[in-house]
Amino acid sequence: MHQEEPGVGKSSFMKRIGAAMIDKGFDAEYHHCSSDNHSIDGVLFPQIGVALIDGTAPHVVDPKNPGAVDEILHLGDFWKEDGMRANKRQILENNALVGKLFARAYQYLAAAKCIYDDMIVIHKEATNAAGVYLELEKIVAAEFAAWPISDKMGKVRKLFASAITPGGLRNYLETIISRHKNIYIIKGAAGTGTQVLLSKVVEHAVRRGFDAEAYYCPMEPEHKVEHVVIPELSLAFTTSNKYHSVDINTDKMVDLNGYIHKAVLEKHKDALKYDVETFDAILDKAIATIKKAKETHDVLETFYIPNMKFDEVQVCWEKTLARILAYAEEVS
C-alpha cells in the first residue's frame, strides 16, 4: 500500500513493479485512476494474491492486518522537508482549489444523471419489457443449458471498465473483452433493459458455480451492469453505445432497441432530443472541469518532484520487488 502526496512517484512505482512482474511471467491487472487517466491507483498480481494500491485521498485505505499481512510503503519518507515547507502556501491553495473543482464536476455529473434518468423513463415507456426475457432465454439455452445448478454459488467481482476522466470518456474494454472466445454485444438505449439482461446473466452464472466479473456504469455505479465476463467459460458480454464500444468481430448480437415501439417514442421525440443534447453538454462541462482539476493538481506535483530523493525511492522499489518475488516463490 502506498501513502504519500502527489508527485512522489507512486503511479510510476507501481507501473514499474507491474512491468517487472510481467517480465517474470506473472499476470498483472492495472487499475487506472479516473482523475488522471495516465496514472494507476493499483496493480494486482492475481496468481500470487499480491496487490499494491494507492492509499491516499480520495480513496483512503488503511491496512486491516498491519505487519502480519498488509503494510504501508510511505514514499513521503523520501522527500526533502525543507523544500516542501518553502512551498507551503502554494500547496495549501492548490489543494483547496483541486477540491473545489472536483466538487463542482461531481455536481455537474449529478445534474447529468437527472437528465439521464428522464431518458430512461422515456425509453422504458416505449419498450416491450418482455424483450429482455426473450433474449435472456436464448442466451441461457446457448450458454448455460449444459451446466446444472450448483450446490456452491459462484462469486461476483465488481469492477469498472470505463471512467469519466480529464481526457474524456476512457475505457479498457479491449483488454477485458477481446481476450475471450465467446463474446456477445448488447445494444440498447438507456431504459431498454440492458442492465436487467446482464444482471440476470450474472445470476445464471453464479447459480451454476461460476465466478463472474461485473463491470458497472460510472453514471450508475450502484446497480447498472454494463459488461460481464465469466472467465471459466471464456464468455463475455459487452454493452455497445455512443459512449463506449469495443472493436471486435462476433456474430452474437443482442439488440434490445428492436423491442422499442417507435410510435410511442415519437410522442416524446422533442423531450428526448432535449435530454440527449443537454446530457452531452453537461457531461462535456463536467469533463472540462475534471481536466481543470487535473491541471491544477499537476501544478502541485511541481512542488513535490524537485524535492524527492529518487535514489532512495529506487532502493525502496528494488526491495519491494524482491519481497514480492520472494513471496511468489513461497506460494508457488
PALUMBA-16017 format. One record per residue (C-alpha): residue in three letters; residue number from 1; y, x, z. Coordinates in nm, 2 decimals. Layout:
@residuo = ALA, num = NUM, north = Y, east = X, up = Z $
...
end
This chain:
@residuo = MET, num = 1, north = 0.00, east = 0.00, up = 0.00 $
@residuo = HIS, num = 2, north = 0.34, east = 0.13, up = -0.09 $
@residuo = GLN, num = 3, north = 0.65, east = 0.05, up = 0.12 $
@residuo = GLU, num = 4, north = 0.98, east = 0.20, up = 0.01 $
@residuo = GLU, num = 5, north = 1.31, east = 0.14, up = -0.16 $
@residuo = PRO, num = 6, north = 1.39, east = 0.12, up = -0.54 $
@residuo = GLY, num = 7, north = 1.39, east = 0.44, up = -0.74 $
@residuo = VAL, num = 8, north = 1.14, east = 0.63, up = -0.53 $
@residuo = GLY, num = 9, north = 0.87, east = 0.61, up = -0.80 $
@residuo = LYS, num = 10, north = 0.62, east = 0.35, up = -0.66 $
@residuo = SER, num = 11, north = 0.55, east = 0.20, up = -1.00 $
@residuo = SER, num = 12, north = 0.51, east = 0.54, up = -1.17 $
@residuo = PHE, num = 13, north = 0.29, east = 0.65, up = -0.88 $
@residuo = MET, num = 14, north = 0.06, east = 0.35, up = -0.92 $
@residuo = LYS, num = 15, north = 0.06, east = 0.38, up = -1.30 $
@residuo = ARG, num = 16, north = -0.04, east = 0.74, up = -1.28 $
@residuo = ILE, num = 17, north = -0.32, east = 0.67, up = -1.04 $
@residuo = GLY, num = 18, north = -0.44, east = 0.39, up = -1.27 $
@residuo = ALA, num = 19, north = -0.44, east = 0.63, up = -1.57 $
@residuo = ALA, num = 20, north = -0.62, east = 0.89, up = -1.38 $
@residuo = MET, num = 21, north = -0.89, east = 0.65, up = -1.27 $
@residuo = ILE, num = 22, north = -0.93, east = 0.52, up = -1.63 $
@residuo = ASP, num = 23, north = -0.98, east = 0.88, up = -1.74 $
@residuo = LYS, num = 24, north = -1.26, east = 0.90, up = -1.48 $
@residuo = GLY, num = 25, north = -1.43, east = 0.60, up = -1.64 $
@residuo = PHE, num = 26, north = -1.32, east = 0.32, up = -1.40 $
@residuo = ASP, num = 27, north = -1.17, east = -0.01, up = -1.50 $
@residuo = ALA, num = 28, north = -0.81, east = -0.08, up = -1.38 $
@residuo = GLU, num = 29, north = -0.61, east = -0.40, up = -1.35 $
@residuo = TYR, num = 30, north = -0.23, east = -0.36, up = -1.37 $
@residuo = HIS, num = 31, north = -0.04, east = -0.64, up = -1.20 $
@residuo = HIS, num = 32, north = 0.31, east = -0.64, up = -1.36 $
@residuo = CYS, num = 33, north = 0.64, east = -0.71, up = -1.19 $
@residuo = SER, num = 34, north = 0.82, east = -1.02, up = -1.32 $
@residuo = SER, num = 35, north = 1.17, east = -0.89, up = -1.22 $
@residuo = ASP, num = 36, north = 1.11, east = -0.57, up = -1.42 $
@residuo = ASN, num = 37, north = 0.86, east = -0.61, up = -1.70 $
@residuo = HIS, num = 38, north = 0.83, east = -0.23, up = -1.74 $
@residuo = SER, num = 39, north = 0.71, east = -0.19, up = -1.38 $
@residuo = ILE, num = 40, north = 0.40, east = -0.28, up = -1.20 $
@residuo = ASP, num = 41, north = 0.36, east = -0.43, up = -0.85 $
@residuo = GLY, num = 42, north = 0.00, east = -0.32, up = -0.81 $
@residuo = VAL, num = 43, north = -0.31, east = -0.17, up = -0.96 $
@residuo = LEU, num = 44, north = -0.67, east = -0.28, up = -0.87 $
@residuo = PHE, num = 45, north = -0.99, east = -0.09, up = -0.93 $
@residuo = PRO, num = 46, north = -1.25, east = -0.38, up = -0.92 $
@residuo = GLN, num = 47, north = -1.56, east = -0.16, up = -0.94 $
@residuo = ILE, num = 48, north = -1.48, east = 0.01, up = -0.61 $
@residuo = GLY, num = 49, north = -1.27, east = -0.26, up = -0.43 $
@residuo = VAL, num = 50, north = -0.96, east = -0.05, up = -0.40 $
@residuo = ALA, num = 51, north = -0.60, east = -0.16, up = -0.47 $
@residuo = LEU, num = 52, north = -0.25, east = -0.01, up = -0.44 $
@residuo = ILE, num = 53, north = 0.02, east = -0.27, up = -0.41 $
@residuo = ASP, num = 54, north = 0.40, east = -0.28, up = -0.37 $
@residuo = GLY, num = 55, north = 0.46, east = -0.39, up = -0.01 $
@residuo = THR, num = 56, north = 0.85, east = -0.42, up = -0.03 $
@residuo = ALA, num = 57, north = 1.06, east = -0.74, up = -0.05 $
@residuo = PRO, num = 58, north = 1.04, east = -0.99, up = -0.20 $
@residuo = HIS, num = 59, north = 0.66, east = -0.95, up = -0.18 $
@residuo = VAL, num = 60, north = 0.62, east = -0.80, up = 0.17 $
@residuo = VAL, num = 61, north = 0.26, east = -0.73, up = 0.26 $
@residuo = ASP, num = 62, north = 0.15, east = -0.60, up = 0.59 $
@residuo = PRO, num = 63, north = -0.18, east = -0.43, up = 0.63 $
@residuo = LYS, num = 64, north = -0.44, east = -0.66, up = 0.80 $
@residuo = ASN, num = 65, north = -0.66, east = -0.37, up = 0.93 $
@residuo = PRO, num = 66, north = -0.43, east = -0.07, up = 0.95 $
@residuo = GLY, num = 67, north = -0.60, east = 0.26, up = 0.98 $
@residuo = ALA, num = 68, north = -0.95, east = 0.11, up = 0.95 $
@residuo = VAL, num = 69, north = -0.93, east = -0.04, up = 0.61 $
@residuo = ASP, num = 70, north = -0.57, east = -0.06, up = 0.50 $
@residuo = GLU, num = 71, north = -0.29, east = 0.19, up = 0.52 $
@residuo = ILE, num = 72, north = 0.07, east = 0.23, up = 0.42 $
@residuo = LEU, num = 73, north = 0.20, east = 0.50, up = 0.19 $
@residuo = HIS, num = 74, north = 0.56, east = 0.53, up = 0.27 $
@residuo = LEU, num = 75, north = 0.73, east = 0.72, up = -0.01 $
@residuo = GLY, num = 76, north = 1.06, east = 0.67, up = 0.17 $
@residuo = ASP, num = 77, north = 0.95, east = 0.97, up = 0.38 $
@residuo = PHE, num = 78, north = 1.03, east = 1.19, up = 0.08 $
@residuo = TRP, num = 79, north = 1.39, east = 1.12, up = 0.03 $
@residuo = LYS, num = 80, north = 1.69, east = 1.33, up = 0.14 $
@residuo = GLU, num = 81, north = 1.86, east = 1.11, up = 0.41 $
@residuo = ASP, num = 82, north = 2.20, east = 1.29, up = 0.39 $
@residuo = GLY, num = 83, north = 2.23, east = 1.20, up = 0.02 $
@residuo = MET, num = 84, north = 2.13, east = 0.84, up = 0.09 $
@residuo = ARG, num = 85, north = 2.39, east = 0.80, up = 0.37 $
@residuo = ALA, num = 86, north = 2.66, east = 0.91, up = 0.14 $
@residuo = ASN, num = 87, north = 2.60, east = 0.61, up = -0.08 $
@residuo = LYS, num = 88, north = 2.55, east = 0.36, up = 0.20 $
@residuo = ARG, num = 89, north = 2.84, east = 0.12, up = 0.10 $
@residuo = GLN, num = 90, north = 2.74, east = 0.11, up = -0.27 $
@residuo = ILE, num = 91, north = 2.37, east = 0.05, up = -0.18 $
@residuo = LEU, num = 92, north = 2.46, east = -0.24, up = 0.05 $
@residuo = GLU, num = 93, north = 2.69, east = -0.40, up = -0.20 $
@residuo = ASN, num = 94, north = 2.45, east = -0.37, up = -0.49 $
@residuo = ASN, num = 95, north = 2.16, east = -0.50, up = -0.28 $
@residuo = ALA, num = 96, north = 2.37, east = -0.81, up = -0.18 $
@residuo = LEU, num = 97, north = 2.46, east = -0.87, up = -0.55 $
@residuo = VAL, num = 98, north = 2.10, east = -0.84, up = -0.66 $
@residuo = GLY, num = 99, north = 2.00, east = -1.11, up = -0.41 $
@residuo = LYS, num = 100, north = 2.28, east = -1.34, up = -0.52 $
@residuo = LEU, num = 101, north = 2.18, east = -1.31, up = -0.89 $
@residuo = PHE, num = 102, north = 1.82, east = -1.38, up = -0.83 $
@residuo = ALA, num = 103, north = 1.91, east = -1.68, up = -0.61 $
@residuo = ARG, num = 104, north = 2.12, east = -1.81, up = -0.90 $
@residuo = ALA, num = 105, north = 1.85, east = -1.75, up = -1.15 $
@residuo = TYR, num = 106, north = 1.60, east = -1.95, up = -0.94 $
@residuo = GLN, num = 107, north = 1.85, east = -2.24, up = -0.92 $
@residuo = TYR, num = 108, north = 1.86, east = -2.24, up = -1.30 $
@residuo = LEU, num = 109, north = 1.48, east = -2.24, up = -1.31 $
@residuo = ALA, num = 110, north = 1.47, east = -2.53, up = -1.06 $
@residuo = ALA, num = 111, north = 1.71, east = -2.72, up = -1.29 $
@residuo = ALA, num = 112, north = 1.50, east = -2.64, up = -1.59 $
@residuo = LYS, num = 113, north = 1.19, east = -2.77, up = -1.41 $
@residuo = CYS, num = 114, north = 1.36, east = -3.11, up = -1.36 $
@residuo = ILE, num = 115, north = 1.41, east = -3.14, up = -1.73 $
@residuo = TYR, num = 116, north = 1.06, east = -3.02, up = -1.79 $
@residuo = ASP, num = 117, north = 0.93, east = -3.30, up = -1.57 $
@residuo = ASP, num = 118, north = 1.11, east = -3.56, up = -1.78 $
@residuo = MET, num = 119, north = 0.94, east = -3.42, up = -2.09 $
@residuo = ILE, num = 120, north = 0.60, east = -3.46, up = -1.91 $
@residuo = VAL, num = 121, north = 0.69, east = -3.82, up = -1.83 $
@residuo = ILE, num = 122, north = 0.77, east = -3.90, up = -2.19 $
@residuo = HIS, num = 123, north = 0.45, east = -3.74, up = -2.33 $
@residuo = LYS, num = 124, north = 0.23, east = -3.90, up = -2.06 $
@residuo = GLU, num = 125, north = 0.35, east = -4.24, up = -2.16 $
@residuo = ALA, num = 126, north = 0.28, east = -4.17, up = -2.53 $
@residuo = THR, num = 127, north = -0.06, east = -4.01, up = -2.48 $
@residuo = ASN, num = 128, north = -0.40, east = -4.17, up = -2.46 $
@residuo = ALA, num = 129, north = -0.53, east = -4.02, up = -2.13 $
@residuo = ALA, num = 130, north = -0.89, east = -4.07, up = -2.24 $
@residuo = GLY, num = 131, north = -0.84, east = -3.79, up = -2.49 $
@residuo = VAL, num = 132, north = -0.87, east = -3.52, up = -2.21 $
@residuo = TYR, num = 133, north = -1.21, east = -3.65, up = -2.11 $
@residuo = LEU, num = 134, north = -1.34, east = -3.69, up = -2.46 $
@residuo = GLU, num = 135, north = -1.26, east = -3.33, up = -2.53 $
@residuo = LEU, num = 136, north = -1.39, east = -3.22, up = -2.19 $
@residuo = GLU, num = 137, north = -1.73, east = -3.38, up = -2.26 $
@residuo = LYS, num = 138, north = -1.76, east = -3.18, up = -2.59 $
@residuo = ILE, num = 139, north = -1.68, east = -2.86, up = -2.40 $
@residuo = VAL, num = 140, north = -1.93, east = -2.93, up = -2.12 $
@residuo = ALA, num = 141, north = -2.20, east = -3.02, up = -2.38 $
@residuo = ALA, num = 142, north = -2.14, east = -2.70, up = -2.57 $
@residuo = GLU, num = 143, north = -2.09, east = -2.45, up = -2.29 $
@residuo = PHE, num = 144, north = -2.24, east = -2.58, up = -1.96 $
@residuo = ALA, num = 145, north = -2.53, east = -2.82, up = -2.05 $
@residuo = ALA, num = 146, north = -2.78, east = -2.53, up = -2.03 $
@residuo = TRP, num = 147, north = -2.67, east = -2.45, up = -1.67 $
@residuo = PRO, num = 148, north = -2.77, east = -2.68, up = -1.39 $
@residuo = ILE, num = 149, north = -2.56, east = -2.75, up = -1.08 $
@residuo = SER, num = 150, north = -2.60, east = -2.45, up = -0.84 $
@residuo = ASP, num = 151, north = -2.67, east = -2.46, up = -0.47 $
@residuo = LYS, num = 152, north = -2.40, east = -2.19, up = -0.44 $
@residuo = MET, num = 153, north = -2.04, east = -2.26, up = -0.56 $
@residuo = GLY, num = 154, north = -1.86, east = -2.00, up = -0.77 $
@residuo = LYS, num = 155, north = -1.52, east = -1.86, up = -0.66 $
@residuo = VAL, num = 156, north = -1.19, east = -1.92, up = -0.83 $
@residuo = ARG, num = 157, north = -0.95, east = -1.63, up = -0.86 $
@residuo = LYS, num = 158, north = -0.59, east = -1.74, up = -0.91 $
@residuo = LEU, num = 159, north = -0.36, east = -1.52, up = -1.12 $
@residuo = PHE, num = 160, north = -0.07, east = -1.52, up = -1.36 $
@residuo = ALA, num = 161, north = -0.09, east = -1.40, up = -1.72 $
@residuo = SER, num = 162, north = 0.27, east = -1.46, up = -1.81 $
@residuo = ALA, num = 163, north = 0.62, east = -1.45, up = -1.65 $
@residuo = ILE, num = 164, north = 0.99, east = -1.51, up = -1.69 $
@residuo = THR, num = 165, north = 1.13, east = -1.16, up = -1.69 $
@residuo = PRO, num = 166, north = 1.46, east = -0.97, up = -1.77 $
@residuo = GLY, num = 167, north = 1.31, east = -0.91, up = -2.12 $
@residuo = GLY, num = 168, north = 1.24, east = -1.28, up = -2.17 $
@residuo = LEU, num = 169, north = 0.91, east = -1.46, up = -2.17 $
@residuo = ARG, num = 170, north = 0.63, east = -1.20, up = -2.14 $
@residuo = ASN, num = 171, north = 0.26, east = -1.22, up = -2.13 $
@residuo = TYR, num = 172, north = -0.05, east = -1.01, up = -2.14 $
@residuo = LEU, num = 173, north = -0.29, east = -1.26, up = -2.29 $
@residuo = GLU, num = 174, north = -0.42, east = -1.02, up = -2.54 $
@residuo = THR, num = 175, north = -0.57, east = -0.80, up = -2.27 $
@residuo = ILE, num = 176, north = -0.72, east = -1.11, up = -2.08 $
@residuo = ILE, num = 177, north = -0.84, east = -1.34, up = -2.35 $
@residuo = SER, num = 178, north = -0.92, east = -1.13, up = -2.66 $
@residuo = ARG, num = 179, north = -1.20, east = -0.93, up = -2.49 $
@residuo = HIS, num = 180, north = -1.42, east = -1.24, up = -2.46 $
@residuo = LYS, num = 181, north = -1.67, east = -1.35, up = -2.72 $
@residuo = ASN, num = 182, north = -1.63, east = -1.73, up = -2.69 $
@residuo = ILE, num = 183, north = -1.26, east = -1.84, up = -2.70 $
@residuo = TYR, num = 184, north = -1.11, east = -2.19, up = -2.71 $
@residuo = ILE, num = 185, north = -0.74, east = -2.25, up = -2.80 $
@residuo = ILE, num = 186, north = -0.59, east = -2.56, up = -2.63 $
@residuo = LYS, num = 187, north = -0.29, east = -2.72, up = -2.79 $
@residuo = GLY, num = 188, north = -0.09, east = -2.99, up = -2.63 $
@residuo = ALA, num = 189, north = 0.27, east = -3.07, up = -2.54 $
@residuo = ALA, num = 190, north = 0.37, east = -3.09, up = -2.17 $
@residuo = GLY, num = 191, north = 0.22, east = -3.41, up = -2.03 $
@residuo = THR, num = 192, north = -0.07, east = -3.44, up = -2.27 $
@residuo = GLY, num = 193, north = -0.32, east = -3.32, up = -2.01 $
@residuo = THR, num = 194, north = -0.38, east = -2.95, up = -2.09 $
@residuo = GLN, num = 195, north = -0.38, east = -2.87, up = -1.72 $
@residuo = VAL, num = 196, north = -0.62, east = -3.15, up = -1.64 $
@residuo = LEU, num = 197, north = -0.86, east = -3.03, up = -1.90 $
@residuo = LEU, num = 198, north = -0.86, east = -2.67, up = -1.78 $
@residuo = SER, num = 199, north = -0.88, east = -2.77, up = -1.41 $
@residuo = LYS, num = 200, north = -1.19, east = -2.97, up = -1.50 $
@residuo = VAL, num = 201, north = -1.34, east = -2.68, up = -1.69 $
@residuo = VAL, num = 202, north = -1.29, east = -2.46, up = -1.38 $
@residuo = GLU, num = 203, north = -1.47, east = -2.73, up = -1.17 $
@residuo = HIS, num = 204, north = -1.77, east = -2.74, up = -1.40 $
@residuo = ALA, num = 205, north = -1.79, east = -2.36, up = -1.40 $
@residuo = VAL, num = 206, north = -1.78, east = -2.32, up = -1.02 $
@residuo = ARG, num = 207, north = -2.03, east = -2.61, up = -0.96 $
@residuo = ARG, num = 208, north = -2.27, east = -2.41, up = -1.17 $
@residuo = GLY, num = 209, north = -2.22, east = -2.10, up = -0.96 $
@residuo = PHE, num = 210, north = -1.99, east = -1.91, up = -1.20 $
@residuo = ASP, num = 211, north = -1.68, east = -1.74, up = -1.08 $
@residuo = ALA, num = 212, north = -1.36, east = -1.83, up = -1.27 $
@residuo = GLU, num = 213, north = -1.02, east = -1.68, up = -1.33 $
@residuo = ALA, num = 214, north = -0.75, east = -1.95, up = -1.34 $
@residuo = TYR, num = 215, north = -0.41, east = -1.84, up = -1.47 $
@residuo = TYR, num = 216, north = -0.12, east = -2.05, up = -1.37 $
@residuo = CYS, num = 217, north = 0.21, east = -2.15, up = -1.53 $
@residuo = PRO, num = 218, north = 0.52, east = -1.97, up = -1.39 $
@residuo = MET, num = 219, north = 0.71, east = -2.31, up = -1.41 $
@residuo = GLU, num = 220, north = 0.44, east = -2.49, up = -1.21 $
@residuo = PRO, num = 221, north = 0.27, east = -2.22, up = -1.01 $
@residuo = GLU, num = 222, north = 0.11, east = -2.45, up = -0.76 $
@residuo = HIS, num = 223, north = -0.11, east = -2.66, up = -0.98 $
@residuo = LYS, num = 224, north = -0.07, east = -2.61, up = -1.36 $
@residuo = VAL, num = 225, north = -0.35, east = -2.40, up = -1.50 $
@residuo = GLU, num = 226, north = -0.27, east = -2.25, up = -1.84 $
@residuo = HIS, num = 227, north = -0.56, east = -2.02, up = -1.91 $
@residuo = VAL, num = 228, north = -0.92, east = -1.99, up = -1.78 $
@residuo = VAL, num = 229, north = -1.17, east = -1.71, up = -1.80 $
@residuo = ILE, num = 230, north = -1.54, east = -1.73, up = -1.70 $
@residuo = PRO, num = 231, north = -1.63, east = -1.36, up = -1.71 $
@residuo = GLU, num = 232, north = -2.01, east = -1.40, up = -1.67 $
@residuo = LEU, num = 233, north = -2.03, east = -1.62, up = -1.98 $
@residuo = SER, num = 234, north = -1.76, east = -1.42, up = -2.17 $
@residuo = LEU, num = 235, north = -1.59, east = -1.76, up = -2.21 $
@residuo = ALA, num = 236, north = -1.21, east = -1.81, up = -2.22 $
@residuo = PHE, num = 237, north = -0.97, east = -2.09, up = -2.27 $
@residuo = THR, num = 238, north = -0.60, east = -2.04, up = -2.35 $
@residuo = THR, num = 239, north = -0.31, east = -2.28, up = -2.39 $
@residuo = SER, num = 240, north = -0.10, east = -2.22, up = -2.70 $
@residuo = ASN, num = 241, north = 0.25, east = -2.34, up = -2.74 $
@residuo = LYS, num = 242, north = 0.60, east = -2.23, up = -2.83 $
@residuo = TYR, num = 243, north = 0.64, east = -2.03, up = -2.50 $
@residuo = HIS, num = 244, north = 0.31, east = -1.83, up = -2.52 $
@residuo = SER, num = 245, north = 0.02, east = -1.78, up = -2.75 $
@residuo = VAL, num = 246, north = -0.24, east = -1.52, up = -2.84 $
@residuo = ASP, num = 247, north = -0.32, east = -1.39, up = -3.19 $
@residuo = ILE, num = 248, north = -0.70, east = -1.44, up = -3.21 $
@residuo = ASN, num = 249, north = -0.95, east = -1.56, up = -3.46 $
@residuo = THR, num = 250, north = -1.15, east = -1.86, up = -3.33 $
@residuo = ASP, num = 251, north = -1.27, east = -2.18, up = -3.48 $
@residuo = LYS, num = 252, north = -1.28, east = -2.35, up = -3.14 $
@residuo = MET, num = 253, north = -0.96, east = -2.56, up = -3.13 $
@residuo = VAL, num = 254, north = -0.87, east = -2.85, up = -2.90 $
@residuo = ASP, num = 255, north = -0.56, east = -3.04, up = -3.00 $
@residuo = LEU, num = 256, north = -0.45, east = -3.29, up = -2.74 $
@residuo = ASN, num = 257, north = -0.14, east = -3.37, up = -2.95 $
@residuo = GLY, num = 258, north = -0.38, east = -3.57, up = -3.16 $
@residuo = TYR, num = 259, north = -0.40, east = -3.83, up = -2.88 $
@residuo = ILE, num = 260, north = -0.02, east = -3.89, up = -2.89 $
@residuo = HIS, num = 261, north = 0.09, east = -4.24, up = -3.02 $
@residuo = LYS, num = 262, north = 0.37, east = -4.14, up = -3.25 $
@residuo = ALA, num = 263, north = 0.53, east = -4.49, up = -3.23 $
@residuo = VAL, num = 264, north = 0.57, east = -4.45, up = -2.85 $
@residuo = LEU, num = 265, north = 0.71, east = -4.10, up = -2.89 $
@residuo = GLU, num = 266, north = 0.96, east = -4.22, up = -3.15 $
@residuo = LYS, num = 267, north = 1.11, east = -4.46, up = -2.89 $
@residuo = HIS, num = 268, north = 1.21, east = -4.16, up = -2.68 $
@residuo = LYS, num = 269, north = 1.29, east = -3.91, up = -2.96 $
@residuo = ASP, num = 270, north = 1.66, east = -3.88, up = -2.86 $
@residuo = ALA, num = 271, north = 1.58, east = -3.82, up = -2.49 $
@residuo = LEU, num = 272, north = 1.31, east = -3.57, up = -2.58 $
@residuo = LYS, num = 273, north = 1.53, east = -3.38, up = -2.82 $
@residuo = TYR, num = 274, north = 1.79, east = -3.35, up = -2.55 $
@residuo = ASP, num = 275, north = 1.53, east = -3.24, up = -2.30 $
@residuo = VAL, num = 276, north = 1.39, east = -2.97, up = -2.52 $
@residuo = GLU, num = 277, north = 1.73, east = -2.83, up = -2.61 $
@residuo = THR, num = 278, north = 1.86, east = -2.84, up = -2.25 $
@residuo = PHE, num = 279, north = 1.54, east = -2.69, up = -2.11 $
@residuo = ASP, num = 280, north = 1.56, east = -2.40, up = -2.36 $
@residuo = ALA, num = 281, north = 1.93, east = -2.35, up = -2.29 $
@residuo = ILE, num = 282, north = 1.88, east = -2.34, up = -1.91 $
@residuo = LEU, num = 283, north = 1.58, east = -2.11, up = -1.94 $
@residuo = ASP, num = 284, north = 1.78, east = -1.87, up = -2.16 $
@residuo = LYS, num = 285, north = 2.06, east = -1.87, up = -1.89 $
@residuo = ALA, num = 286, north = 1.80, east = -1.80, up = -1.62 $
@residuo = ILE, num = 287, north = 1.66, east = -1.51, up = -1.82 $
@residuo = ALA, num = 288, north = 2.01, east = -1.37, up = -1.88 $
@residuo = THR, num = 289, north = 2.08, east = -1.39, up = -1.50 $
@residuo = ILE, num = 290, north = 1.75, east = -1.22, up = -1.42 $
@residuo = LYS, num = 291, north = 1.84, east = -0.95, up = -1.67 $
@residuo = LYS, num = 292, north = 2.18, east = -0.90, up = -1.49 $
@residuo = ALA, num = 293, north = 1.99, east = -0.87, up = -1.16 $
@residuo = LYS, num = 294, north = 1.77, east = -0.61, up = -1.32 $
@residuo = GLU, num = 295, north = 2.07, east = -0.41, up = -1.45 $
@residuo = THR, num = 296, north = 2.23, east = -0.42, up = -1.10 $
@residuo = HIS, num = 297, north = 1.90, east = -0.31, up = -0.95 $
@residuo = ASP, num = 298, north = 1.89, east = -0.02, up = -1.19 $
@residuo = VAL, num = 299, north = 2.23, east = 0.10, up = -1.05 $
@residuo = LEU, num = 300, north = 2.06, east = 0.11, up = -0.71 $
@residuo = GLU, num = 301, north = 1.80, east = 0.34, up = -0.85 $
@residuo = THR, num = 302, north = 2.06, east = 0.59, up = -0.94 $
@residuo = PHE, num = 303, north = 2.14, east = 0.64, up = -0.57 $
@residuo = TYR, num = 304, north = 1.77, east = 0.70, up = -0.48 $
@residuo = ILE, num = 305, north = 1.63, east = 0.90, up = -0.77 $
@residuo = PRO, num = 306, north = 1.86, east = 1.21, up = -0.72 $
@residuo = ASN, num = 307, north = 1.77, east = 1.21, up = -0.35 $
@residuo = MET, num = 308, north = 1.39, east = 1.21, up = -0.39 $
@residuo = LYS, num = 309, north = 1.17, east = 1.51, up = -0.31 $
@residuo = PHE, num = 310, north = 0.94, east = 1.45, up = -0.61 $
@residuo = ASP, num = 311, north = 0.75, east = 1.77, up = -0.54 $
@residuo = GLU, num = 312, north = 0.64, east = 1.61, up = -0.21 $
@residuo = VAL, num = 313, north = 0.57, east = 1.28, up = -0.38 $
@residuo = GLN, num = 314, north = 0.34, east = 1.47, up = -0.62 $
@residuo = VAL, num = 315, north = 0.14, east = 1.62, up = -0.33 $
@residuo = CYS, num = 316, north = 0.10, east = 1.27, up = -0.19 $
@residuo = TRP, num = 317, north = -0.01, east = 1.14, up = -0.53 $
@residuo = GLU, num = 318, north = -0.28, east = 1.42, up = -0.55 $
@residuo = LYS, num = 319, north = -0.41, east = 1.35, up = -0.20 $
@residuo = THR, num = 320, north = -0.42, east = 0.97, up = -0.27 $
@residuo = LEU, num = 321, north = -0.61, east = 1.01, up = -0.59 $
@residuo = ALA, num = 322, north = -0.86, east = 1.25, up = -0.42 $
@residuo = ARG, num = 323, north = -0.92, east = 1.00, up = -0.14 $
@residuo = ILE, num = 324, north = -0.97, east = 0.71, up = -0.39 $
@residuo = LEU, num = 325, north = -1.22, east = 0.92, up = -0.59 $
@residuo = ALA, num = 326, north = -1.40, east = 1.02, up = -0.26 $
@residuo = TYR, num = 327, north = -1.43, east = 0.65, up = -0.17 $
@residuo = ALA, num = 328, north = -1.56, east = 0.58, up = -0.52 $
@residuo = GLU, num = 329, north = -1.84, east = 0.83, up = -0.46 $
@residuo = GLU, num = 330, north = -1.93, east = 0.67, up = -0.13 $
@residuo = VAL, num = 331, north = -1.97, east = 0.32, up = -0.28 $
@residuo = SER, num = 332, north = -2.14, east = 0.43, up = -0.60 $
end
